[in-house]
Amino acid sequence: MNPLLRRGWFDRIVMAALTLLALVWMAPLLWVLALSFKPNEFLLRHTDVFLAPPYTLANYLDILQTSQVFRWLGNSALVALLQTVGVLVLSSLAGYGFARCEFPGRKLLFALVMFGLAVPAQSVFIPLHRLFSDWNLQNTIAGLALPGLAAPFGVYLMTQYFKAIPAELEEAAMLDNASRFKTFLTIILPLTLPAQATLGIFTFLACWNDYLWPLVIATQPDMYTLTRGLASTQTNFAQSEGLGFLMAQAVFAGVPALMLYLFFQRHLVTAVAGTGKS
């Protein structure tokens, strides 16, 4: 058989396998979406019907009629935006320092930062809560956003990306009497936009979907994030009469994050490919 023809059949088999895996991965999401349009009374008897009627928008209307849902939506957007910007700024500065600057203890300090990847976030909830309570940051936007600024993964990602940028670009700028900070800001940083977009997506999604920390630090309904607030409207997750409403909550909370990911997804492959270079 012609090698090119054999390669073509192999590519088709791989594509078919990947398509099948994608459909398997999407099945739970389609199930959630389908149930969100079903009446709760109908779901008492059937939960395995995808496309058959009846349909209803009552579950989504119930969410929109919740008095503070748009306040929770605004809190989530503000906290996620502040945390994303903060992580991008701090990770870029730290990553550039680890990748380009020589200073005593650089490797040890970088190893300590990487060790932070092995520390579960839940293990520091108690000291964080006590610290933020002593600082009177409970039930504040700052209290919701500040813990997420410690991002070891962001430092690692930006460090690897800065290492992939040729040092000759900086040397040429410094020959023109540009300072290190000006070189970083005007020449090196713009080249990292794919990595910035990737890190921004990961940070925004993690903050948007976070439930445990808002559950700990936000005790007043006015300061709930969307995940915390929607969960507070469901008094008993074990009761199936609210299953459609519960699925509508999941869809409502996930749509903004999905839109953000789809908008920036073209940067992901570029950034991941760039981190593999050294």
C-alpha positions as CSV (number, residue, x, y, z in Angstrom):
1,M,0.0,0.0,0.0
2,N,1.2,3.5,-0.8
3,P,2.7,5.1,2.4
4,L,0.8,8.3,1.8
5,L,-2.5,6.4,1.5
6,R,-1.6,4.4,4.7
7,R,-0.9,7.7,6.4
8,G,-4.2,9.1,5.3
9,W,-6.1,6.1,6.8
10,F,-4.2,6.4,10.0
11,D,-5.1,10.1,10.3
12,R,-8.8,9.3,9.7
13,I,-8.8,6.7,12.4
14,V,-7.1,9.1,14.9
15,M,-9.5,11.8,14.1
16,A,-12.5,9.5,14.5
17,A,-11.2,8.3,17.9
18,L,-10.7,11.9,19.0
19,T,-14.2,12.8,17.9
20,L,-15.6,9.9,19.8
21,L,-13.7,10.9,22.9
22,A,-14.9,14.5,22.5
23,L,-18.5,13.3,22.3
24,V,-18.1,11.2,25.4
25,W,-16.6,14.2,27.3
26,M,-19.5,16.4,26.1
27,A,-22.3,14.0,27.1
28,P,-22.5,15.1,30.8
29,L,-22.6,18.8,29.6
30,L,-25.4,18.1,27.1
31,W,-27.3,16.2,29.9
32,V,-27.0,19.2,32.2
33,L,-28.1,21.6,29.5
34,A,-31.1,19.4,28.5
35,L,-32.3,18.9,32.1
36,S,-32.1,22.7,32.7
37,F,-35.0,23.2,30.2
38,K,-37.2,20.5,31.8
39,P,-40.0,21.2,34.4
40,N,-39.0,20.1,37.9
41,E,-42.3,18.1,38.2
42,F,-41.4,16.1,35.1
43,L,-37.9,15.3,36.5
44,L,-39.5,13.6,39.5
45,R,-40.3,10.8,37.1
46,H,-37.7,11.1,34.3
47,T,-34.1,12.2,34.2
48,D,-32.9,10.3,31.1
49,V,-34.8,12.2,28.4
50,F,-32.7,14.6,26.4
51,L,-34.6,16.0,23.5
52,A,-38.2,15.0,24.0
53,P,-40.7,17.6,25.4
54,P,-41.8,19.1,27.6
55,Y,-39.6,22.2,27.7
56,T,-39.7,25.3,29.9
57,L,-37.7,28.4,30.7
58,A,-39.1,28.6,34.2
59,N,-35.8,27.4,35.8
60,Y,-33.9,30.3,34.2
61,L,-36.6,32.8,35.1
62,D,-36.5,31.7,38.7
63,I,-32.7,32.4,38.7
64,L,-33.3,35.9,37.2
65,Q,-36.0,36.6,39.7
66,T,-33.6,36.0,42.6
67,S,-33.2,39.5,44.0
68,Q,-29.4,39.5,44.3
69,V,-28.3,37.4,41.4
70,F,-26.9,40.3,39.4
71,R,-25.1,41.6,42.5
72,W,-23.5,38.1,42.8
73,L,-22.7,38.2,39.1
74,G,-21.0,41.6,39.5
75,N,-19.1,40.4,42.5
76,S,-17.8,37.4,40.7
77,A,-16.8,39.5,37.6
78,L,-15.0,42.1,39.7
79,V,-13.1,39.6,41.9
80,A,-12.1,37.5,38.9
81,L,-11.0,40.6,37.0
82,L,-8.9,42.0,39.9
83,Q,-7.4,38.6,40.6
84,T,-6.5,38.0,36.9
85,V,-4.9,41.4,36.5
86,G,-2.9,41.0,39.7
87,V,-1.7,37.5,38.8
88,L,-0.6,38.7,35.3
89,V,1.4,41.6,36.7
90,L,3.0,39.7,39.6
91,S,3.7,36.6,37.6
92,S,5.2,38.6,34.7
93,L,7.6,40.5,37.0
94,A,8.6,37.4,38.9
95,G,9.0,35.3,35.8
96,Y,11.2,37.9,34.1
97,G,13.3,38.1,37.2
98,F,13.8,34.4,37.4
99,A,14.5,34.0,33.7
100,R,16.7,37.0,33.1
101,C,18.2,38.4,36.3
102,E,21.1,36.9,38.1
103,F,21.0,37.3,41.9
104,P,22.1,35.2,44.9
105,G,19.7,32.4,45.8
106,R,17.7,32.6,42.6
107,K,17.5,28.9,42.1
108,L,16.6,28.2,45.7
109,L,13.9,30.9,45.6
110,F,12.4,29.5,42.4
111,A,12.4,26.1,44.0
112,L,10.4,27.4,46.9
113,V,7.9,29.1,44.6
114,M,7.5,25.8,42.8
115,F,7.0,24.0,46.1
116,G,3.9,26.1,46.4
117,L,2.3,23.9,43.7
118,A,2.4,21.0,46.1
119,V,0.6,22.8,48.9
120,P,-3.2,22.3,48.8
121,A,-5.1,25.5,49.0
122,Q,-7.5,24.0,51.6
123,S,-4.6,23.5,54.0
124,V,-4.1,27.2,54.5
125,F,-7.7,28.2,54.8
126,I,-7.7,28.5,58.7
127,P,-4.6,30.7,58.9
128,L,-5.8,32.8,55.9
129,H,-9.2,33.2,57.5
130,R,-7.7,34.3,60.8
131,L,-5.4,36.7,59.1
132,F,-8.1,38.3,57.0
133,S,-10.4,38.5,59.9
134,D,-7.7,40.4,61.9
135,W,-7.3,42.8,59.0
136,N,-11.1,43.3,58.8
137,L,-11.2,42.0,55.3
138,Q,-14.0,39.6,55.8
139,N,-17.0,40.3,53.5
140,T,-14.9,42.6,51.3
141,I,-13.8,42.4,47.6
142,A,-10.2,42.5,48.7
143,G,-10.7,39.6,51.0
144,L,-12.2,37.6,48.1
145,A,-9.5,38.5,45.6
146,L,-6.2,38.7,47.5
147,P,-5.5,35.0,48.3
148,G,-5.5,34.1,44.6
149,L,-2.6,36.5,43.8
150,A,-0.2,33.8,45.0
151,A,0.1,31.9,41.8
152,P,3.1,29.5,41.6
153,F,1.9,28.1,38.3
154,G,1.8,31.6,36.8
155,V,5.4,32.3,37.8
156,Y,6.5,29.0,36.3
157,L,4.6,29.6,33.0
158,M,6.0,33.1,32.6
159,T,9.5,32.1,33.6
160,Q,9.6,29.4,30.9
161,Y,8.1,31.7,28.3
162,F,10.7,34.5,29.0
163,K,13.5,31.9,28.7
164,A,12.3,31.1,25.2
165,I,12.7,34.7,24.1
166,P,16.2,35.4,22.5
167,A,18.4,37.4,24.8
168,E,19.8,39.3,21.8
169,L,16.6,41.4,21.8
170,E,17.4,42.8,25.2
171,E,21.1,43.3,24.4
172,A,20.2,45.3,21.3
173,A,17.8,47.5,23.3
174,M,20.4,48.1,26.1
175,L,23.0,49.1,23.4
176,D,20.5,51.9,22.6
177,N,20.7,53.0,26.3
178,A,17.3,51.5,27.2
179,S,16.9,50.7,30.8
180,R,16.1,47.1,31.9
181,F,12.6,48.1,32.9
182,K,11.9,49.9,29.6
183,T,13.3,46.9,27.7
184,F,11.0,44.6,29.7
185,L,7.9,46.8,29.3
186,T,8.2,47.8,25.6
187,I,10.1,44.9,24.0
188,I,9.9,41.6,26.0
189,L,6.5,41.9,27.6
190,P,4.5,42.3,24.3
191,L,6.1,39.1,23.0
192,T,4.5,37.1,25.9
193,L,0.9,38.0,24.9
194,P,0.0,34.3,24.2
195,A,1.3,33.2,27.6
196,Q,-0.5,36.2,29.2
197,A,-3.8,35.2,27.6
198,T,-3.4,31.6,28.6
199,L,-2.5,32.5,32.2
200,G,-5.4,35.0,32.3
201,I,-7.9,32.3,31.1
202,F,-6.7,29.8,33.7
203,T,-6.8,32.4,36.5
204,F,-10.2,33.8,35.6
205,L,-11.8,30.4,35.3
206,A,-10.3,29.3,38.6
207,C,-11.5,32.4,40.4
208,W,-14.9,32.3,38.7
209,N,-15.6,28.7,39.7
210,D,-14.2,29.0,43.2
211,Y,-16.6,28.1,45.9
212,L,-14.7,27.1,49.0
213,W,-12.9,30.4,49.7
214,P,-16.1,32.6,49.1
215,L,-17.9,30.2,51.4
216,V,-15.4,30.8,54.1
217,I,-14.8,34.6,53.8
218,A,-18.2,35.9,52.6
219,T,-20.9,35.5,55.2
220,Q,-23.2,38.4,54.0
221,P,-25.4,37.8,51.0
222,D,-24.4,41.2,49.5
223,M,-20.8,39.9,49.2
224,Y,-21.6,36.4,47.8
225,T,-20.0,35.5,44.5
226,L,-22.2,33.8,41.9
227,T,-21.2,30.2,42.8
228,R,-21.7,31.0,46.5
229,G,-25.0,32.8,46.0
230,L,-26.6,30.2,43.7
231,A,-25.7,27.5,46.1
232,S,-27.4,29.3,48.9
233,T,-30.7,29.3,47.0
234,Q,-30.6,25.5,46.9
235,T,-31.5,24.4,50.4
236,N,-31.2,20.6,49.9
237,F,-29.2,19.1,47.0
238,A,-30.6,15.6,47.8
239,Q,-34.1,16.6,46.8
240,S,-34.9,15.9,43.1
241,E,-37.9,18.3,42.8
242,G,-35.4,21.1,42.1
243,L,-33.1,19.2,39.7
244,G,-34.0,21.4,36.7
245,F,-33.4,24.6,38.7
246,L,-30.1,23.1,39.9
247,M,-29.0,22.3,36.3
248,A,-30.0,25.8,35.2
249,Q,-27.8,27.3,37.9
250,A,-24.9,25.3,36.6
251,V,-25.5,26.5,33.0
252,F,-26.0,30.1,34.1
253,A,-22.8,30.2,36.1
254,G,-20.8,28.4,33.3
255,V,-21.8,30.4,30.3
256,P,-19.6,33.6,30.9
257,A,-16.5,31.4,31.6
258,L,-17.2,29.4,28.4
259,M,-17.5,32.6,26.3
260,L,-14.2,33.8,27.7
261,Y,-12.4,30.6,26.9
262,L,-13.8,30.4,23.4
263,F,-12.7,34.0,22.7
264,F,-9.1,33.4,23.8
265,Q,-8.6,29.8,22.9
266,R,-6.4,30.5,19.9
267,H,-3.7,31.7,22.2
268,L,-3.5,28.5,24.2
269,V,-1.5,26.3,21.7
270,T,1.0,29.1,21.0
271,A,1.6,29.6,24.7
272,V,2.0,26.0,25.5
273,A,4.4,25.5,22.6
274,G,6.4,28.4,23.8
275,T,6.9,27.1,27.3
276,G,8.5,23.9,25.9
277,K,11.5,25.9,24.6
278,S,14.5,26.8,26.7
